[in-house]
Amino acid sequence: MLAAFARAQSADDPLAGLEVGEVPEPEPPEGWEVVEVRAAALNHHDLWSLRGVGLAADRLPMILGCDAAGVTADGREVVLHAVLEDAQGWSLFSERHPGTLAERVAVPSANLLPKPAELSWAEAACAPTAYLTAYRMLFTRGGLRPGQRVLVQGAAGGVSTAAILLAAGAGAEVTVTSRDPDRLERARELGAHVLLGSGERVPERVDLVVETVGEATWPHSMRSVVEHGRIVVAGSTSGPNPGADLQRLFYRQLDVLGSTMGSRDELEALLRFLVLTGRRPLVDSERPLAAATEAFARMAAGEELGKLVLVP
Ligand SMILES: NC(=O)c1ccc[n+]([C@@H]2O[C@H](COP(=O)([O-])OP(=O)(O)OC[C@H]3O[C@@H](n4cnc5c(N)ncnc54)[C@H](OP(=O)(O)O)[C@@H]3O)[C@@H](O)[C@H]2O)c1
């Protein structure tokens, strides 16, 4: 079958190790089944795997991809929960088990959820990583309530666009920062209410910050939150070691919370949320799986707005 896989890894030139070609069919162990992939979404995780982060070199070649929606052998339309649990702890598809950027993927039956008919294949494929991460950050870890103020740092990332869309759909007032005015305009279309240049002062302090940018935006996140406010962190695209600003942390009694992915129950709730509110994941573009290299190049250049989707 056709798949996009990591043949080699390079920190400086991740795309050099990417290959799109024929690989053996999946062989599902007991309790797993084969899903015929209808759409799979890319994540920065896939680029990190090609850089040698999170994917051990002795596991190469490895099919990339964490997210997908597809059809089981008995005809069920499903969305995959991307978090795999085993004796070694949890992992995502493409870390210890072959990923989703393929015509077919083996999945534990317990990780399959019914795909809502209301979502397209591409929209459903966006849910398991970026949207699930944003859902958990906002509602589980962040405890966001309707009418509260939330600040989303960065307007273009997969997680940040998901956070804008979900928070606005839940009745929160959404403030977004970006270095790029065009991206802010797109954030407005997703439902953002207050648009600011990166680092610009918020008109009113927010109850919750969704932080995935890291060093570049951390000082602004710390300044922008109300007393007893919350900053939920799920990424550090611009670097992982900002100054901690401890005096502000204890004096204003802030909560800083880490968050990663989400549970099967949260994914089920997210899919229901999308159906009930009519909100739909933002798809940057869809391409055939055979053109995976083009999609990776777009992501590596930071050109995408929303999710890049591959269709086998
Ligand atoms: N914990 C989890 O479960 C989980 C799940 C998914 C992703 N992640 C992580 O979350 C992070 C975000 O990933 P992503 O794919 O959503 O987005 P991304 O493409 O990595 O970028 C996110 C945002 O970062 C902003 N940004 C980047 N460099 C910046 C800089 N120097 N100054 C200011 N802003 C900057 C961009 O904003 P503008 O261009 O609009 O300014 C962009 O919108 C990554 O680190 C990823 O590994 C974690």
The ligand as an ORCA input file, in Angstrom:
! r2SCAN-3c Opt
* xyz 0 1
  N       0.562     18.935     24.068
  C      -0.114     18.464     23.045
  O      -0.904     17.548     23.168
  C       0.087     19.079     21.704
  C      -0.751     18.746     20.626
  C      -0.560     19.410     19.407
  C       0.463     20.341     19.295
  N       1.273     20.590     20.365
  C       2.334     21.600     20.302
  O       1.720     22.874     20.263
  C       2.557     23.783     19.541
  C       1.739     24.469     18.482
  O       1.596     23.627     17.395
  P       0.687     24.000     16.188
  O       0.912     22.982     15.161
  O      -0.678     24.238     16.667
  O       1.201     25.437     15.714
  P       2.574     26.037     15.144
  O       2.514     26.017     13.670
  O       3.727     25.414     15.812
  O       2.484     27.575     15.538
  C       1.674     28.102     16.533
  C       1.698     29.604     16.529
  O       2.959     30.015     16.968
  C       3.082     31.355     16.613
  N       4.520     31.635     16.592
  C       5.488     30.842     16.121
  N       6.688     31.418     16.306
  C       6.452     32.608     16.903
  C       7.272     33.666     17.351
  N       8.593     33.624     17.224
  N       6.683     34.743     17.912
  C       5.341     34.801     18.048
  N       4.511     33.806     17.638
  C       5.073     32.739     17.075
  C       2.391     31.537     15.293
  O       1.605     32.669     15.401
  P       1.514     33.855     14.326
  O       2.253     33.428     13.089
  O       0.058     34.016     14.117
  O       2.129     35.025     14.991
  C       1.503     30.272     15.211
  O       0.160     30.638     15.141
  C       3.730     22.974     19.011
  O       4.827     23.186     19.877
  C       3.241     21.539     19.093
  O       4.299     20.637     19.251
  C       1.089     19.984     21.547
*
